C-alpha cells in the first residue's frame, strides 16, 4: 500500500492534461473530464486536471486513474441503491457509459459544518447566516462539527470557468428547472447514496464529510447516477480518529481530498480570480499521494498505477490505432 514518491515526481512530467480522440466523436470538455458521444454510448476520459474554486489550476500525477477507479468501485457497490450509467472500464482513465440527459442541478450533501470556499456552509455560518440553501441552522455550532442531520444543499451546474451557485429546493421548483416529483425522487436517491457512503466510510475508519451527486435521465426517462461518485474530487473524507483528536485540540482535520491543494492556493492569495499560481512539484506529489491514500483506504485495494504514456495507451485500448 502507498506509492513511491520518486514515481510520483517522475510522472509529473507526463500527466494527462487534455485529449484529442476525434475518431470517437465531438469532444465535450469539462473541468476534469473529456467526453465523446458515440451513438448511445459516451466515452468519459478522466484527465489528471485538478479544479479548485471552479477553475482548472493544474494537473496531479495519476489523479485520473484514481478517480476513474474509485468511481467505478462506488458505482458497482451502489447499483442496487441507485441505477447508474456505467457500462465498462476499458482503460485506467476511461469509462464507457450510457448517454443520459444531465439534470441542471448538482445535489450536494453535507454532514458537517466545514469548508473553506466562499460558498461553503461554514463560511456562511461564520458570517452569521443561519439560513443555508433553504435549511435553518441552529446557533452555537463549532467549525467542523457534525450537523444535527445531513443536509441536501443543491447548486446550479456551471460550465467550465464559471462558478456553481447555491440554490434551494424552493428556488429550483420555482424556476421550473425540475418539477416536484423529479426533485423528490432525486432527493430520495441521493440521501440513500449518502447514507450508504457514510456507513461504508465508517466501516473503513473514515468519515464521508460531504459530497456531490450528478443525476441524469436515460432513454427511458429513468433517473440514474452519472459522472463520478464518492471520489476525492467530489467528496471530503476525514480519518475518524484523527478528526476526533483535531476537534479535541482545536486543530483543522486533515482531509484526504483536493482541500490540500485548495488551502495551498489560498495561502498564495488565490481564491479563483486572477493569475493561477504555479503549483510546485512537491505540492502536486503530496496531493497525488493523498488521492491514492484515499483510494486505498476507502476501497481496501492497493493502487497500482499504469505508468505508460497515457494518450497512446488510451488510443490502443479503445482500438483507435
Secondary structure, DSSP 8 states (H G I E B T S, - for coil): ----HHHHHHHGGG-------GGG--EEE-SSEEEEEETTEEEEEE-SEEEETTEEEEE-TTHHHHHHHHHHHHHHHTTTTS-B-EEEEEETTEEEEE--EEEEEEEEEEEES---STTSHHHHHHTT--EETTEE--TT--TT-EEEEEEE--EE---TTS---B--HHHHHHHTSS-HHHHHHHHHHHHHHHHHHHHHHHHTTEEEEEEEEEEEE-TT--EEEES--S-TTTEEEEEHHHHHHHHHHT----BSSTHHHHHHHHHTT-SSSSS-----HHHHHHHHHHHHHHHHHHH--------S-HHHHHHHHTT--
